[in-house]
Amino acid sequence: MSTRILKLGIIIVFFLITLPAGGKQEPVEVPGVGKALSADKVEIVYTSQGSGETAVIFIHGGFADKSFWTNQEKPFAVKYRVIALDLAGHGESGRNREKWDIFGFARDVRAVMEKENITRAVLVGNSLGGPVALETARLVPDKVAGIVAVDTFHDLSIIPPPGYYQQLARDFRADSTGVMRKMIGQLFHKDVDPELYAQVEKKMLKNNNPIMAASLMESFATYDNVEAAKQDLHPIRCINGDLYPTQVEKNREIHPDFNAVILPHTGHYPMLEKPELFNRHLEKILAEITTPKKEEGQKIQGKILDMTYPFGDNSIYWPTGKSFKATPMFWGINDKGWWYASNDYSANEHGGTHADAPIHFFQQGRTMDQIPLQEWIAPAVKIDVTKQCEENRDYLLKKEDITDFEKKHGNIPPKAWVIMYTGIDTRYYPDRKKVLGTDLLGEEAVKKLSFPGFSVEAVQFLLKERDITGIAIDTPSIDYGKSTEFLVHRELLKENKLAIENIANLDKLPTTGAILYVIPMLIEKGTGAPARVFAVLSD
């Protein structure tokens, strides 16, 4: 293997997985210790101190632990609430996890945030902790102010050599100690403090877990950091060493709100190697991220795609529901001599481009006014089954359609909108007969409905295996037209997930990379609501 490829591989691996270190650390007051259960019931141990309005959450890298941040905890607890946690399989946290990947670690961080009722945080992650912070921000976007990545995200577009992670997984299983010894030699400048190097090596070997290491390597092979960075809207700031170049301008092409500080003659652990310099830069970055901007609003970056059908006499509603009706109340010059116009309107909640609240088919579900606005904003993933739907108007999206999609585009990201693109509305809306399969109204029309929808099996897979926000479709219902039991609605909404129906312009929506914004009417105790839906596309 060439020197260039070897260095490339080291950058990639330590972008995703840091190795443990020790370092000289001053004695500090012992913070409070807490425990939280992650989504898979693994116990996560963390420390907490300080009481600032903003929490600073320190996330270590692979095979490290929360003690890596000892030089930062006490100084920053003066102004901020400081939390440092052990990810599952590390330090004092539980190790009873079956599947090891970045998404599981992100759920660990979320569990701690929920346990501590954190509503505003800056996530600080070293190496593997950087992608973990990114995925956490995508899980709880409204609770994260920004991300500080430490010696990671050098080049967001970097691609490993084919089979690189698979080979590393095999190497870890065969000789994990030898692999770690070799890797740690790539993390420091040659004149690093021998004591620090010795502590790094000692800690690395002590925390060696070859099963977890091999599993992580295999999971990295399918992780798409480019899409993750594109879909996140939080500011990303790096404090990196200079062992490997940081491609600031290149990274901004992927994530426009990116910047980096490079510490001279510093390796993979700036917070341990040069803690005072590191802390000065971190303080500046935290001030930048947490200080309210002077401008009143922030321009959305990227092209906006409207995905809403206008409401009018031709809007498509369920055959038994009241259609949209706008009646002019007054249009003209009033008795005072100036123009005035106003309409009265009425309609069922479920028609045109609209959203479904869980209460629609789940007695204990949330109503429209109980769903936070932020929850309606999430990455969009479009699964194109137009060909299948041309051949079969009553086509059901299958689990295999989802897994086939993921083989080409990677796993569906956490909290995504999963959109079934049938092509029905795109081609025919607002032609009722061609969209619904009938132009009749009333109960007789329901018996003749014909259009595609999700299968129960596919929705169960998304609910159990993918942490989705909801599902959407370009037909009048997420259940197919011939459904009489509405099992998809019942299965989805009992999990308090969301749905969008009659979404427009799916032919113009990219397969991945867009952020979907759903702005439903805030109806008190609403079971659904008309919605303005649009997507922000990457430049």
LOVO-426578 format. One line per 2 residues: for each residue x, y, z of C-alpha. Coordinates in steps of 0.02 Angstrom, whole numbers, plus 32768, in hexadecimal, padded with zeros to 4 digits. Layout:
<atoms>
X/Y/Z; ...;
</atoms>
This chain:
<atoms>
8000/8000/8000; 8045/80AC/7FD1;
8071/8130/8054; 7FE8/81A1/800E;
7F62/811C/8022; 7FA0/80F0/80D0;
7F95/81A7/8107; 7EEB/81B7/80B4;
7EAE/8120/8114; 7EEF/8163/81B9;
7E93/8208/819D; 7DF2/81AB/8177;
7DFD/8136/820A; 7E22/81C1/8285;
7D9E/822F/823A; 7D29/81A7/8276;
7D84/8155/8306; 7DFC/81A0/8383;
7E6F/813A/83F0; 7E7F/8155/84AC;
7EF7/81CC/84FD; 7F2B/8204/85A7;
7F89/82A7/85BA; 7FBC/8317/864A;
7F23/835B/869E; 7F10/83CD/8734;
7EAA/8390/87C9; 7DF7/83CF/87C2;
7D5C/83C9/882C; 7CFF/8325/880F;
7C5E/834C/87AF; 7BB6/82FA/87CB;
7B9E/824E/877D; 7AFF/821D/8723;
7ABB/8189/86C2; 7A44/817F/8630;
79FE/80F0/85C9; 7A1C/80F8/850E;
7998/80C0/8490; 79D4/800B/849A;
79D5/8010/855A; 7A93/801C/8569;
7AC4/8081/8602; 7B22/8122/85DA;
7B8C/8171/8664; 7BB2/822B/8661;
7BED/82BB/86CD; 7B9B/8365/86DD;
7BD2/8409/872A; 7BAF/84C3/8716;
7B07/8514/86FB; 7B0F/8582/8661;
7A7D/859C/85EB; 7ADB/853F/8562;
7B1F/8490/857C; 7BC8/845E/8534;
7BC6/83A3/8517; 7C70/8350/8500;
7C72/82B1/8497; 7D0F/8247/8494;
7D4A/81DB/8404; 7D50/811E/83F0;
7DAA/80BF/847B; 7DB8/815F/84E1;
7D4D/819B/8573; 7D0B/8238/85C5;
7DAF/8256/8623; 7DFC/8297/8581;
7DA2/833A/85A3; 7DDE/8355/8656;
7E44/83ED/861E; 7DA5/843C/85DB;
7D1D/840D/8657; 7D46/8481/86E7;
7D79/851C/8681; 7CDC/8519/8619;
7C68/84EF/86AA; 7C81/85A2/86E7;
7C13/85E3/8659; 7BBD/854A/8610;
7B69/84AC/864A; 7BEC/8428/8622;
7BC5/8371/8600; 7C42/82EA/85D1;
7C05/823A/85AD; 7C47/818C/858D;
7BFC/8148/84ED; 7BBC/8095/84F4;
7C4B/8019/84FC; 7CC2/809C/8543;
7CF7/80CE/85F2; 7C72/80AB/8674;
7BE0/809A/85FA; 7B8C/7FF5/85D0;
7BD1/7F80/854C; 7B36/7F16/852A;
7B1A/7F58/847B; 7B03/7EE6/83E5;
7B1D/7F62/8357; 7BA9/7FE3/835D;
7B9C/807D/82EE; 7B99/813A/82F0;
7ADC/8141/82F9; 7ADA/80DC/839B;
7B5B/8150/83E8; 7AF1/81E7/83B5;
7A5D/819B/8410; 7ACD/818C/84AA;
7AEA/8248/84A6; 7A31/8269/848B;
7A06/81FD/8521; 7A76/8265/8591;
7A2D/8307/854C; 797D/82C9/856F;
79AB/828E/861E; 79F6/8338/8647;
796B/839A/85EF; 79E8/83F2/857E;
7990/846E/850B; 7A29/84C7/84C2;
7AD3/8478/84AA; 7B75/8485/844C;
7BBA/83D9/8423; 7C78/83C7/842C;
7CB9/8325/83E2; 7D6A/82E3/83C8;
7D86/8273/832F; 7CF9/81F3/8332;
7CA1/826E/83A6; 7C92/82E6/8312;
7C20/8278/82A8; 7BC6/8244/8348;
7BA4/82FC/836C; 7B67/8314/82BA;
7AED/8283/82C6; 7AB3/82BE/8372;
7A8E/836A/8329; 7A23/8316/82A4;
79C4/82B6/832B; 799D/8351/8394;
79BA/83E6/831F; 7956/8462/8386;
79C2/8441/8420; 7A6C/8457/83CF;
7ABA/8502/83B1; 7B55/84C4/8358;
7BDE/8441/8348; 7C95/844F/8375;
7CFB/83C4/8326; 7DA8/83A0/836C;
7E2B/835C/82F3; 7DA8/8315/827F;
7D4A/8348/81E1; 7DF0/836D/818C;
7DA1/8346/80E3; 7CE7/8321/80E3;
7CEF/82DB/8033; 7D79/825D/8053;
7D59/81AE/8012; 7DBA/8117/8053;
7E0A/8099/7FDE; 7D92/800C/7FAF;
7D88/7F87/8035; 7DEB/7FF1/80B1;
7D75/7FE2/8145; 7D52/7F2B/8124;
7E0C/7F07/8129; 7E1E/7F69/81CA;
7D91/7F05/8217; 7DED/7E64/81EB;
7E8F/7EAB/8230; 7E3E/7EDA/82D5;
7DF7/7E2C/82E9; 7EA0/7DDE/82C1;
7F15/7E4F/8324; 7EBE/7EE3/8376;
7F53/7F0D/83E4; 7FC9/7F15/8350;
7F4F/7F7F/82EA; 7F38/7FFB/8377;
7FF3/800A/8398; 800F/8030/82E0;
7F83/80AF/82D8; 7FB4/8110/8370;
805D/8133/8325; 8004/8199/829E;
7FAD/820C/831B; 803C/8278/8359;
80D1/82DA/831E; 8173/8279/8337;
81AE/82EC/83C4; 8111/82D4/842D;
8128/82CD/84EA; 815B/8216/850B;
80F3/8213/85A9; 8057/8247/854A;
807A/81C6/84C3; 8091/813E/8546;
7FED/816C/859A; 7F95/8169/84F2;
7FD6/80BD/84CB; 7FAD/807C/8579;
7EFC/80BB/8573; 7EE2/807C/84C3;
7F14/7FCC/84EF; 7EB1/7FCE/8591;
7E12/7FFF/8535; 7E2F/7F89/84A4;
7D8D/7F37/846D; 7DAC/7EDB/83C8;
7CF6/7EA8/83B2; 7CBA/7F5B/83BD;
7D4B/7F9A/8352; 7D28/7F1F/82C5;
7C6D/7F43/82CB; 7C8D/7FFF/82C3;
7D01/7FEC/822F; 7C7D/7F8A/81D0;
7BFA/800E/81F7; 7C6C/809A/81B7;
7C6A/8049/810A; 7BB4/8082/80F1;
7BBA/8128/814F; 7BA8/81BE/80DB;
7BF4/8254/8132; 7BD7/82C2/8098;
7B1A/82AC/80A0; 7B1D/82BD/815D;
7B78/8364/8152; 7B0A/83A2/80C4;
7A6A/837D/8122; 7AA0/83CF/81C4;
7A80/848A/81D3; 7AE4/84B0/8271;
7B89/850E/826E; 7C20/849B/8270;
7CC5/84DB/82B6; 7D65/8475/82BF;
7DFC/8480/8331; 7E77/8410/82D7;
7F2D/83E1/82E5; 7FA1/83F2/8250;
7FD3/833D/8234; 7F5C/8338/81A1;
7F1A/83CC/813A; 7E6C/8410/815A;
7E12/843B/80B8; 7DAC/84D1/80F2;
7D71/8511/8048; 7D4E/8462/8008;
7CE9/843B/80A3; 7C83/84DB/808D;
7C47/8499/7FE6; 7BF3/840F/8049;
7BC5/846F/80E6; 7BC8/852D/80CA;
7BCC/8559/8183; 7C74/8506/81A2;
7D15/854F/81E7; 7DB3/850D/823B;
7E43/8541/82AA; 7EE6/84E3/8292;
7F59/84CF/8329; 8011/84CE/82F5;
807C/8435/8318; 7FE9/83DB/8367;
7FAC/8329/834F; 7F08/82CF/8363;
7EE1/8307/8415; 7EEE/83C6/841D;
7E8E/83CC/84C1; 7F15/835E/8512;
7FB0/8399/84B6; 7F91/8455/84C2;
7F00/846C/853B; 7F17/8526/855C;
7F1F/8554/84A4; 7E90/84DE/847D;
7E24/852A/8507; 7E40/85DB/84C7;
7E05/85AB/841A; 7D72/8547/845E;
7D3A/85DB/84C7; 7D39/864B/842C;
7CD7/85CC/83C9; 7C57/85B1/8453;
7C3F/866E/8460; 7C24/8678/83A4;
7BA6/85EA/83A0; 7B44/861E/843B;
7B3E/86DA/841F; 7A9B/870E/83CA;
7AB5/8751/831B; 7A8F/8808/82FE;
7A31/87EA/825D; 7976/87CC/8270;
7971/8732/8202; 79E1/86B8/81A9;
79D1/8699/80F0; 79B4/85E3/80C4;
7A48/85A2/8062; 7A19/853E/7FC9;
798F/8537/7F47; 78DB/8530/7F88;
7863/84B4/7F38; 77AA/84D1/7F5B;
7755/8429/7F7A; 76A4/8467/7F9A;
760A/8463/7F2B; 75A3/8503/7F35;
74FD/84F6/7F91; 7464/851C/7F28;
73CA/84D2/7ED9; 7430/8447/7E86;
7490/840E/7F20; 7483/8353/7F3A;
742E/831B/7FDC; 73F4/8272/801B;
734E/824B/7FC5; 72EE/8252/8069;
7341/82F2/80AA; 730E/83A6/8091;
7374/83F3/8004; 73C8/849B/800A;
7350/852B/7FEF; 737F/85E3/7FED;
72F0/8660/7FEB; 7310/871A/7FCE;
72D6/877A/8067; 72FE/8823/801B;
7362/8855/7F81; 735D/890A/7F4E;
735F/89C1/7F80; 730F/89D3/802A;
729F/8A61/8067; 733B/8AC1/809F;
7382/8AC3/7FF2; 7413/8A48/7FFF;
742D/8997/7FC1; 740A/8904/8033;
7405/8849/800E; 73E4/87B0/807B;
73A5/86FC/8065; 7351/867E/80D5;
7390/85CC/80BC; 7369/851F/80FC;
73AB/8470/80E0; 73D0/83C8/812F;
747B/83BE/8182; 74B4/8331/810F;
74BD/836E/805C; 7533/83BD/7FE0;
75E7/83C0/801D; 75CF/839C/80D4;
7618/834E/8171; 75D3/82C6/81E3;
75E6/82D1/829F; 75F3/822F/8305;
7546/824C/8351; 74FD/822C/82A2;
7507/816F/82BE; 754B/815E/8371;
74DE/818A/8406; 7572/81BD/8474;
75CC/8215/83E6; 7602/82CA/83DD;
7594/834F/838E; 75D8/83D0/8314;
75F3/8453/839B; 765B/83D8/8403;
76E0/83B8/837E; 7778/842D/8386;
7798/848A/82E4; 784D/844E/82E0;
7811/839B/82D5; 77C7/83BE/822A;
7872/83EE/81E3; 78E2/835C/81B3;
794E/8311/8129; 78ED/82CD/8094;
790A/8223/8045; 78AA/81FC/7FA4;
788C/8147/7F71; 785A/8143/7EBA;
77DD/80BA/7E8E; 778D/8113/7DFA;
77B3/8083/7D84; 775F/8005/7DF7;
76C8/8078/7E0B; 76B6/808C/7D4F;
76A5/7FD0/7D43; 7635/7FBF/7DDD;
75C7/8050/7E1A; 75B2/7FF8/7EC1;
766B/7FDB/7EDE; 76A6/7FCE/7F93;
7754/800A/7FC3; 77B0/7F71/8004;
783B/7F5A/8081; 78A7/7F20/7FF0;
788D/7FC8/7F99; 78D9/801B/8033;
796C/7FA4/8045; 7990/7FAF/7F8A;
798F/806C/7F99; 7A0A/8064/802B;
7A82/7FF5/7FC9; 7A94/8084/7F4C;
7A86/811C/7FBC; 7AB6/80E4/806B;
7A47/80CF/8104; 79B7/8146/811F;
79F8/81CD/8196; 79AC/81E4/8243;
790E/824D/824F; 78F5/824F/8193;
7855/8264/8130; 7844/81C7/80C6;
77E5/81F8/8029; 7793/817B/7FB3;
7798/81C2/7F02; 770C/8170/7EA0;
76FB/81F1/7E15; 763C/81F1/7E24;
7624/82A4/7E63; 76B7/82E4/7DFC;
7666/82AA/7D5B; 75AE/82C3/7D80;
7587/833B/7E10; 7503/8388/7E1B;
74A6/830E/7DA9; 743D/82B1/7E2B;
7418/8219/7DC0; 74CE/81FD/7D90;
750F/821C/7E40; 748A/81C3/7EA5;
7453/8144/7E23; 73A3/818B/7E27;
7350/8235/7E1B; 72BA/8201/7E85;
7299/8244/7F34; 7256/81F5/7FD2;
725F/8142/8013; 7248/80F6/7F66;
72E7/814E/7F2C; 734F/8102/7FBA;
732E/8053/7F75; 737A/8086/7ECE;
7418/80DD/7F0A; 74B8/80A2/7EB6;
7567/80E8/7ED5; 760D/80AB/7F1F;
7645/80B4/7FD4; 76BE/8071/8057;
76B6/7FBC/8090; 76A4/7F96/8149;
7745/7F30/8140; 77A7/7FC4/80FC;
7766/803A/8182; 778B/7FBC/820C;
783D/7FAF/81CB; 7852/806C/81CB;
780D/807A/827B; 7875/7FED/82C5;
7917/7FFC/8263; 791F/80B4/822F;
7902/8149/82A2; 788F/81A9/822C;
782C/824A/8244; 779F/820F/81D4;
776B/81DB/8127; 7725/823A/8093;
76D6/8210/7FEB; 7698/8263/7F4C;
75EB/8214/7F59; 7555/823E/7FC9;
7584/81BA/804B; 761A/815C/8090;
75A7/80C3/808C; 7583/8086/7FDC;
74D9/80AE/7F90; 748B/8002/7FA9;
74B3/7FFE/8063; 741F/7FE6/80D6;
747C/7FD4/817B; 74FD/8062/8167;
7583/7FF9/81B9; 7612/806A/8181;
75C3/8101/81D5; 75A2/809D/8272;
7651/8052/8279; 76AA/80F7/8259;
7642/816C/82C4; 763E/80FD/835E;
76FA/811D/8366; 76D4/81D9/8365;
7728/81EF/82BC; 76ED/8268/8236;
76A7/825C/8185; 7695/82CC/80EC;
761F/82A7/805C; 7609/82F5/7FB0;
76BB/8339/7FB0; 76E6/8392/7F0D;
777A/839D/7E95; 77CE/82FB/7EC7;
7815/82EF/7E17; 7882/8386/7E42;
78BA/8349/7EEE; 7967/82F6/7EF3;
7972/8246/7F38; 79D5/8281/7FD1;
7A25/8321/8010; 798B/8390/8025;
793D/83D0/80C6; 7880/83C9/80CB;
7821/8454/8123; 776B/8432/814F;
770A/84C8/8192; 765B/848A/81C1;
75CD/84F7/81FB; 75D0/84F8/82B9;
7521/84B6/82DB; 74F5/84A0/8392;
74CD/83E7/83AE; 74E4/83CD/82F4;
74EE/831C/82AD; 7546/8361/8215;
755C/8404/81B9; 757E/8452/8110;
7639/8471/8102; 76B4/84DA/80A0;
773E/8460/8075; 77E4/848E/8026;
7892/8445/8017; 793A/849B/8021;
79AF/844D/7FA2; 7A6C/8449/7FAF;
7AC4/84C1/7F39;
</atoms>
